[in-house]
Amino acid sequence: MAITAFLIFVAFVLGLSFYLGYRTRTSSGYYAAGGRIHWSVNGIAFAGDYLSAASFLGICGMIATLGYDGFLYSVGFLAGWIVALFVVAEPMKRLGKYTFTDAVDAKFNSRGIKLAAAVSTLVVSICYLIPQMVGAGVLVEPLLGIAHHWGVIMVGAIVITIVATAGMASTTYVQFIKGGMLIVFSTIMVIAICARGFSTKPDQGGQVPFYEYATLAATEADGRLAVAEPGWEVIETQEVKAAGVSFAKLSREGRVGWWLISRAEGRVALKETQSVVVLSNGTKQINGAPASAENTLRQVGNIERLRGKTDPVQESISPTELLAAMSDKDTVVRRWKDASFTDKDGAKTTLYFPVTTAGNILMRPGLKFKVQGTPLEKLDFVSLMLALFLGTAALPHILIRYYTVPSPASARKSTIVAIFAIGFFYILTLFMGLGAMINSVMNPADSNMAAPLLARSFNSLLFAVISAIAFSTVLGTVAGLIVAASGAVAHDFCDRFLRIRMDDRRKIRAGKLSAFAVGTLAIVLGISFKGMNVSFLVGLAFAVAASANLPAILMLLFWKRTTAKGITASIVTGVVLSLGLILFSPDMYKQFGWDPTTAPIPFSNPGIASIPMSFIVLVVVSLLTQKGSTRVAGHPV
Amino acid sequence: MLHEPASQSGRDPAAEYKARLGLWMFLFYCLVYAGFVVINLADPKLMEATVVWDLNLAVVYGMGLILFAVILAVLYDLACRRREAALAGEPAKKGGI
């Protein structure tokens, strides 16, 4: 059923694109849908653009694994729309034509700004494309049973077709349909979560029996570990320093497995884990048996104690009851973490092990962002919140949507519709994430599938629809980003910077060729970044956007002494500094397979340094270049 | 090279008012948002405190920031429409945003 729904949806989207493509005859139609989209449609399309894989897959997944810290992304992502509404929406519409570059260059007609802004648009779009493509692969893999890279290639091919046929018009209507469906079906899912209620032994509505993980008592003397229960033999122990945990390899009646060594209150216990082992000959084993369609990792995540009680079943709950019970200090949730190492036989082993967390800790910041940690860790948190707040209004695929409506007032109204729709959805993410956390639906190897797997635990129809929506989420956002990137290459760079004379037909062709090139690059990057949480990656894209674009927009609007050279220098500083800080950060070192503690930059979110620096450079360069700076007459802000 | 918008719109006499109002509302929201970040850094345990309906401060403040954005957006639109209508010499239309 999921595959049928998926195929119907793809066929519908492609049909719509070909139909709208047939009607697209001008460059204004291709890049800005002719500026004739109604504000209410554009508002929901904004929601469709914005509620990307990061929001639906990434945030739900992060809440499901790290609790409230995932919701911080929801808060920050929505807050960013305040900047868009109050500061950017109407002036952007008044100043621009097709792209961010048009707006920021409107007062100056500077080649430096054209080049810098085009490059910035391209860089931010590509940074944002990576998590979308990663999300695409994650989604298609279980849905169609194909490998991650084939999923990424398939999505890339479909999106290139959508964009290359009709540009912004098809992208807008795809986003409108998807944005609306996402909000409606997410609401249905939250109602289903509340109707199901709580259980300490969740069984997915009777579909999947709850698996009881074993705990063994053990003793430790002279550094030697022994299992108290007879029949068990300790083969070896393994410490994983990066994760701060140790494991024991046990054998019983010929079966071998890894167990977590837990030391608490002077007692030693061994807790059952799940394992994925890739042997030196390339064979993959899951939980001690060969990997197959039947032998996969068990779904995990449940409440151990609800308000101090170990075995309650509460059949339906209100939304506030759900949040209140989950925040209670006597509620304990079992989450799963992972640790990897290579054993002495050369087998690459990844172990998934349980940890318990009290509700009061789970439902406040701290599990991912160390708000009680070192000053640098605190700085990382501030940096993220700053980038999320300031990044939205600087995202190229959001900014170009202001050109699809007929007037500045329509730009404002569509932003308000977007705030309503997006705000409502982000409130739902907290319920969906917590629902996935406690209903034994999580794949311990991939947090990104939390929402679709939660839907599957209710029924296959909901799973089919949610998967199709999630897929369209990726399609729509990638399409918007590719339109923005192709506009940067064809319109900003070729037409306006290089001054290549093109008629309308050639402009559209240049846009389509650029879309093909950017789409191909996105496919390659999507395959390379497999496995990273998509919300985290999007957070980095926000930091680049906020550093590169926002200082230029704000200062252009509110500081009369801003010069073309100041804007150019600010954009270049923002792009280079934010990308540089990201590339040398601990999280990227981990992605490259290097030791994260050796990373020269001690924090992972660059905004706290790169955003102020971009502002400072703009001010200093503008003050130094006041003489001879010229503004094009007739372009009031 | 062309600079005009994809779809032309006339001069907006309310533009200055809207820009000024938007800036003040933006700064006001910034303060409330900064308060959220500061509490998390200065006293994260305070976020565990039960505030209303058995919900903790983290949930109430986080969701409050989302709802506050919606309320400010509506107020801003209302003010903008009134000013646009006044300067255009006609009453503001009722309903909708």
Chai-1 contact restraints between the chains, C-beta under 6 A:
chainA,res_idxA,chainB,res_idxB,connection_type,confidence,min_distance_angstrom,max_distance_angstrom,comment,restraint_id
A,S28,B,A6,contact,1.0,0.0,6.0,A-B,restraint_1
A,A32,B,A6,contact,1.0,0.0,6.0,A-B,restraint_2
A,G35,B,A6,contact,1.0,0.0,6.0,A-B,restraint_3
A,G35,B,S7,contact,1.0,0.0,6.0,A-B,restraint_4
A,Y68,B,A58,contact,1.0,0.0,6.0,A-B,restraint_5
A,F71,B,G62,contact,1.0,0.0,6.0,A-B,restraint_6
A,V75,B,G62,contact,1.0,0.0,6.0,A-B,restraint_7
A,V75,B,L65,contact,1.0,0.0,6.0,A-B,restraint_8
A,L78,B,I66,contact,1.0,0.0,6.0,A-B,restraint_9
A,L78,B,A69,contact,1.0,0.0,6.0,A-B,restraint_10
A,A79,B,Y33,contact,1.0,0.0,6.0,A-B,restraint_11
A,I82,B,Y29,contact,1.0,0.0,6.0,A-B,restraint_12
A,I82,B,A69,contact,1.0,0.0,6.0,A-B,restraint_13
A,L85,B,A73,contact,1.0,0.0,6.0,A-B,restraint_14
A,F86,B,G22,contact,1.0,0.0,6.0,A-B,restraint_15
A,F86,B,M25,contact,1.0,0.0,6.0,A-B,restraint_16
A,F86,B,F26,contact,1.0,0.0,6.0,A-B,restraint_17
A,V87,B,G22,contact,1.0,0.0,6.0,A-B,restraint_18
A,V87,B,F26,contact,1.0,0.0,6.0,A-B,restraint_19
A,K97,B,P5,contact,1.0,0.0,6.0,A-B,restraint_20
A,K97,B,A6,contact,1.0,0.0,6.0,A-B,restraint_21
A,A106,B,H3,contact,1.0,0.0,6.0,A-B,restraint_22
A,T320,B,W53,contact,1.0,0.0,6.0,A-B,restraint_23
A,L323,B,L55,contact,1.0,0.0,6.0,A-B,restraint_24
A,L323,B,V59,contact,1.0,0.0,6.0,A-B,restraint_25
A,A324,B,D54,contact,1.0,0.0,6.0,A-B,restraint_26
A,A324,B,L55,contact,1.0,0.0,6.0,A-B,restraint_27
A,S327,B,N56,contact,1.0,0.0,6.0,A-B,restraint_28
A,N360,B,E48,contact,1.0,0.0,6.0,A-B,restraint_29
A,M363,B,N56,contact,1.0,0.0,6.0,A-B,restraint_30
A,M363,B,A58,contact,1.0,0.0,6.0,A-B,restraint_31
A,R364,B,M47,contact,1.0,0.0,6.0,A-B,restraint_32
A,R364,B,E48,contact,1.0,0.0,6.0,A-B,restraint_33
A,R364,B,A58,contact,1.0,0.0,6.0,A-B,restraint_34
A,P365,B,N40,contact,1.0,0.0,6.0,A-B,restraint_35
A,V371,B,N40,contact,1.0,0.0,6.0,A-B,restraint_36
A,V371,B,L41,contact,1.0,0.0,6.0,A-B,restraint_37
A,V371,B,P44,contact,1.0,0.0,6.0,A-B,restraint_38
A,Q372,B,P44,contact,1.0,0.0,6.0,A-B,restraint_39
A,K378,B,L41,contact,1.0,0.0,6.0,A-B,restraint_40
A,M385,B,V37,contact,1.0,0.0,6.0,A-B,restraint_41
A,Y403,B,A6,contact,1.0,0.0,6.0,A-B,restraint_42
A,P406,B,S7,contact,1.0,0.0,6.0,A-B,restraint_43
A,S407,B,S9,contact,1.0,0.0,6.0,A-B,restraint_44
A,K413,B,I97,contact,1.0,0.0,6.0,A-B,restraint_45
A,I416,B,A73,contact,1.0,0.0,6.0,A-B,restraint_46
A,I416,B,D77,contact,1.0,0.0,6.0,A-B,restraint_47
A,I416,B,I97,contact,1.0,0.0,6.0,A-B,restraint_48
A,I419,B,A69,contact,1.0,0.0,6.0,A-B,restraint_49
A,I419,B,V70,contact,1.0,0.0,6.0,A-B,restraint_50
A,I419,B,A73,contact,1.0,0.0,6.0,A-B,restraint_51
A,G423,B,I66,contact,1.0,0.0,6.0,A-B,restraint_52
A,G423,B,V70,contact,1.0,0.0,6.0,A-B,restraint_53
A,Y426,B,I66,contact,1.0,0.0,6.0,A-B,restraint_54
A,I427,B,M63,contact,1.0,0.0,6.0,A-B,restraint_55
A,I427,B,I66,contact,1.0,0.0,6.0,A-B,restraint_56
A,R496,B,M1,contact,1.0,0.0,6.0,A-B,restraint_57
